[in-house]
Amino acid sequence: MFSLYDRHVARRFLTEYIILVAVLIVCFVVLHYVEYVDDFMDRGATSRDVFLVYYPNYVPEIVRLISPLALFLACVHLTGRLAQKMELAALQTAGVRLVRLMWPFVVPAVAVTVVMFWFGGWLVPESNRVRIDFELRYTKDAPEIMENNNIHRQTGPGSVLSVGFFDRSSQEARNVTLERFDG
């Protein structure tokens, strides 16, 4: 089903996506470090802690946030390059339909989306827990009090979990109700 040309375009597309993600990660980390280095050092964090604990746990959140943008930019850039080299015009002249030309973009994008679904659902929450704990200890912009009272979360379609008070140190919740609504 995938021709040699499709594999070539898909490989270029994924390569550009990975390069864009890497460049954007470096930009985010450098800008974040420049902004928060004073807070980290003033509150007692060592450079070792910042670069071996905080930023490795910040990178998954960055990847989750920039992945859709990187996919879009890689697609636009590669399509522009293909059009510039007249490859798209040659394929259309040869009778290849537009829908067929999109396959080398759609298949890798769907694969990246599936991986990002797993990534955002299982890896990012754990790394965010470590990152937020670090921020609470070592930055002055961190909120002093995390949300402990009157917490409301939708647990699914037609159900809301309400917690009157949550004690983070003992991991106990009080006045917990689960409300279900019919269509």
N, C-alpha and C positions, 0 to 999 in steps of 0.2 A: 504494500500500500504506500509506504514512504519511499519515494525515489531517492536517488543519490543527491539530486539537487535539494530535495526537502530536508534530508539529513544535514547537508551543508548549511542551509539557512537556519535550521533549528539549532545547530551547534554554534553558529555565529551569534544567534539571538541569546542563547543561554550564556555564552561567553561575555557578551556586552552587559547582560543583566548582572552577572557576578562582578564584573569590573566596576559597574556603577554602584552596586551595593558596597563594595570595598572602599571606593572613593568617598561615598557619602558617610560611611562609618568613621573613616579617618577625620573627615570634616567635622562631624558631630562631636567626636571625642575631643579633638583639639579645641574647638570652640567652648565646649562644656568645661574642659579642664582650665582654660584661661579664665573663664568666668568664676569658677568655684575653687581654684587653688588656694586662695586666701582663707576661705571658710574651712577647707580641709585642714590646712596647716594650723590655723588659729585654734581649732577645736581638738588638736592632738592626733590627727591621722598622719601616718607615715606615708611616704611615697610608695613604699612596698604595698601597704594596705590599699591605697588608691588604685594602683595599677594591677595588682594581683587579686583583689577582692571586688572592688567597686566596678571598675570598667568592664571586666569580663562578665559581670552580671548585668551591666547596662547595655551591652552590645545586643543581646537578644531582643530587648525592647526597641532598640534602634532599627534592627532588621525588620521587626514586625511593622513598624511605622513606615519605613521607606520602601518596603518591598513592592507595593502597588505602583508607586511613583517610578521606581527603577524599571519595572516591567514596561510601563508606558513609555518611558524615555528610550529604553532599548528598542522597543518596537518602532517608534518614530524615527530614531536614528538609523536603524538598519533599513527600514523602508526607504528613507531618503537616500541612503547609499546605493541601494539596489536600483532606485529610479535614476540616480545620477549616472550609474554605469550602464543604463539602458537595459538592464536585465528584465525588469518588469515589462517594459514595452515589447521586448523580444518574446517573452512568454505569452503576453496577450495577443500579439500578432500571430503566434503559433496556434492560437485557439484555446489556450488554457483559461478556464473561467476564474473569476475573482474569488469565488468561494474556495476553489482548489488552491489558489495562491495563498490563502489565509491559513491553511493547515500547518505549515511550519511555524506559525506564530501561535496558533490556538493550542496545539497539543502541548508544547512546553509551558505555555502560560497556565493551562489547566493543571499540569503536573506541579508547577511551582505553587499554585493555589492550594492544592491538596497538602503539599508539604507544609505550607504556611498555616493551614488549618490545624495540623498536628502541632506545629511549632508554637502557635499562639495559644493553644488550649492546654498543652502539657508542659512545655519547657519554659515559656515566658513567665507564667505565674510564680513558679519556684524561684527563678532568678530575680524577679521583681521583689519577692519577699526579702531576699538578702540585700538587694539594692536599697530598698526603702528603710530597712533597719540601719544600714550604713548612713543614709542621709539623715535619719533622725538623730544619730549620734554625732555626726560630724559637719552638719551644715546649719547655718543660722536661719536659712529660709524654710527649714522643715517645720511643719506645724507642730506646735507643742502638744496639742491634744488630738489624738486620732479620734475618728468617729466612734463613740461608745454608746450614745443614747439615741433612742428612736431610730433604729436602723430598719429600713424597708427594702426588700429585694424581691424582684419577680423571679420565681423559681421555675416557671414554665408558663405556657399559655393558660390563663385563667387561674393562676395561683400566686399569692403574695405571702412571703415570710416576713413577719414583723418581730423585732427584738426590742424590748423596752430598755434593757441595759446589758452591755457585754463587758466583762472583766477580762482584759487581755492576759494578765499575769496568771490567773487561775484557769483561763479558758472556759469560763462559765457564763451562761446567758440566763437572763431572768425575764419574766413576762413574755414568753415566746408564743406566738400564734401563727398558725398557717391558715390562710383564708383561701377558699376555692370559690370561683365564680362560674356559673353556667352561662354559656353563650348568650 
